[in-house]
Amino acid sequence: MSNTKILYSILSGSDFNDSRNVWIKDTWVKNIDSCDDYVFLQGDSDDNREDVIGFGTPEGHNTAYLKLKEFHKFVFNNIEKYSEYDWFMFSDTDCYVYPKVLKPFLSKYKIDSPLCATKVNIFTKRDSQVGVAAKTGGKDLGTTINKKITAYFRDDYHIENCSFYAISGGGGWAFNREAMKVIGEYMFKNDMGCTSHYDIPISLVVQDCNIPHLNCDQFMSGKDTDNHKHGEYSEKNKCFTNHFILKDDFYRIFEAEK
């Protein structure tokens, strides 16, 4: 058994206490090693549950970055408690995680410098001006973060070579312990003024902190790939995650893993 320890950090909300959170606990959470653990990151606290951390932030898809930011600050303030974990795996509530496949991969990279494991998405200048703003209604990212994304493309060379890279978002990503320390400190010193969904702002934080990406397409952020259909478990094409999973998919995949 690997001596690598992982904390599975699930971006959730109190609205899912009787649905998605239950499906997750009934299925893939049962496959994590006994030395590992999981926690639901929510806006609302729940004194009756030890597997929930609440941050007093608004619930909702478009405010997920706020709870993510507060979790990074929380870990930084409690680093002695959380230093036992080598990796922090992040996923959404509609994401199925394969701990038995993910852990051997992450165990290869126990290093003393910051690292982010994810499927890297490349954003062009046009994405920063149009696609990202549209994704959040053009309100927060369109007026604040969007300018920062565009700033990464300082000349024609950067535009042509697509120099901004983003995490896979709902398909999951993992930070090692050293990355969590660096990001936690960054969160205390910098406020991006963003209340939108998390994928673009946290990607900007990763870039600001000069954290290298360990790019792997086994974080499945879409419904389909060339070799792996949504909701299917393939022995030949094992993945780390599947995003956009419905209730029946959770239980079907779990049974197929046995």
N, C-alpha and C positions, 0 to 999 in steps of 0.2 A: 504493500500500500504506500502511496506517495505521502511524503511528509509536508507537501504543500497544502496550505489552508486557504480556503476561499469563503468569502462572505457574499452570498447572492443577494443583491440589493434590488428590490422590485419596486419600480415606480408605479404607485397605485393611488387609491383614493377611497374614502369611506363609502362612496356609492357602490363599490365593488365588494363590500364585505360579505354579501350573501350570494355573490355570483363568481366573478373571475378569481377573487382571492381563494375561494373554496376550491375551484377547479384546479388551481395551481397546487394547493396543499394536498389535493387528492391524487395528483399525478406526479409531475417531474420532481417536485421537492422531495418526494420519497426516495429518489435516486441519488441524493447527495450523500457524501461520505459522513460518517458519524462525527468526524473532527471538524467538518464544515458547518456553516449555519446560513440562515436566510433571514431577511427582514423586509417588511413592507414599508415603503416610504410614503407617508400620507400627509395631507394638510391637517387633518383632525387627529388628535391623540385618542387613544383608547386604553384606559387604565386596566381594563379586563384582559388585555392581550399583551403578552410579552414579545410577540413577533411584529409589533407595529411601533414605528417612531413617527410621531406627529410634530409638525413644525409651526403650526398656527398660520399656515399660508392658505390662500384660496384653493379649493379643489377645482379640478378641471384640466382638460388637455392643454389649453393655451397658457396655463400658469405652472406647468410642470417644472420649468427651469428654476422657479423660486424654491421648491422643496429640494431640488437637486443641489442648488447652491447652499442651502441651509444644512444639508447632510454633509457636504464637504467641510463646512465650518465646524459641524458637530464632531466629526471624526478627528479633525485637527485639534480640537479642544480636549478630546478624550483619546489621544493617540496612544497612551500607555495601555488602555483597554483594547484598542483595535490593532495594536502592533503585532498581535499574534497572527494576523491574516496576511498572507503573501499577495493575494489578489482580491479585488473587489469587482464582482461581475454585476453589470447593470442590465436590466431588461424591463420591458413593458408588461402589463397584465394580459395582453393578447399575444404574448410571445412564449413559445414552448422552448425550454432549455434542455439540452442533453448533457447533464453533468458527467456522465460516464465517458463521453467523448471529449468534452471541453477540458476536463481536469488534466488528463495526460499531456495535452497540448500546452496548457499554461505552465505545467510543472517543468517543462524544458527551459523556461525563461525566468529562473529565480536569480535576478540580478540586483545590484545595489545602486541602480540608477533608474530614473523614471521611464516608464514604458506604457503605451496604450495599445491594446490588442483590439482590432476592429476590422470590419470591411470598410475600406477607405472609399469615399465618394468624392469625385472631383467637381468643383464648381468653377464655371467660367465667369467672366465679367458680366455677361448677359444674365446668367443665373442670379448674380448678386443684385442686379438692378430690377429684374422682372420676376423671376420664379420665386425667390425667397419672400419678397414683399407680398406676393399674391398668396403664398402659403399661410400667412398669418393675417390676412385681410389688409395688409399694407400699413398697419398701424404702428406697431412697435419696431419691428425689424426694418420697416420702410423708412423710418425717420431716425433711428439710432444706430442699430447694428449694421444696417445696409451700407452706410457710409464707410464703416470700418472694413467690410468685406471688399468694397471697391478699392479701398486704399492699398490692398495687397497687390493690385494690378497697376503698377506704377508706370509701365511703359508697354510697348507693343510686344516685347519679348515675354513679359509675364502674362499678358493676355493670351498669347499664342500657346504658352506652355502650361496654362491652367495652374497657377501656383497656390490656390487655396484648396485645402483638403478637409473633408468633414467626416465625422464618425458615422456609423451605419444606423444610428438612431434606434428605432424600434426593433431592429434585428439584433441589438445588444452590443455591448462593448465591455472591456475590462481594463481597469487601471491597477498597476501593481502598487505596493505600499508606498514606494518612494514617490510615485506620481500623485498619490492621494495627499501626501505631505505638502508637495509643491503647490498643488491646486488649492488645498485648504488655506495655505498662507496667502495665495493670490486672491482668494475670495474675500479675505478680510481687508485687503489693501485696495481692492478695485471693485467698484460697483458698475456693472455694465448698463444699469438702468433699463433692464429688459424684463418684461413680464410675459414673454411669449413661450412657445414650446421650446424644448431644450436643445435640440440637435445642433442648430447653428451656433447659438451662444456658447455651449460647452466646447464646441470645436474651435471657436475663436480663443477660448481660454487655453486649450491644449496647445494651440499654435503660439500664443503669447508666452507660454511657459516653456516653449522649445522642447516639448515632449515628443519623442519619435513615435511613429506609428509602426506597429507590427501588423502589416496588412494581410488579411486572410478572408477569402470569400466563403468560408464555412459559416460565417455569421450571415444567415439568410434574412435579408431585410425586405424581400419582395415576396409576392404570392407564388411566383414560379421562377424556376431557373432552368437552364438547359437540361440539367441532369436530375433535378429533384422537384417534384410537384408539391404544391401546397398541401400540407396536412398528411403527407405520406412519409413513412419511415423506411429508409432504404439501407440495407446492410452494406451495399456496394458504395453508396455515396453518403456516408455519414456526415452530418453537419453539427454545428454547435447549437444552433437555434433555428426556429421557424417563426416568422412573424405573421400577423393577421390570422391568428388561430381562433376558431370558434369553439363553443363548449364541446360539441361532439368530437371535434378534432383532438382536443386535449386527451380525452379518454381513449379514443381509438389509437392514437400514437403511443400512449402509455401501455396499452395492452400489447401493441406490436413490439415494444421494446423488451418485453418479458422473455 
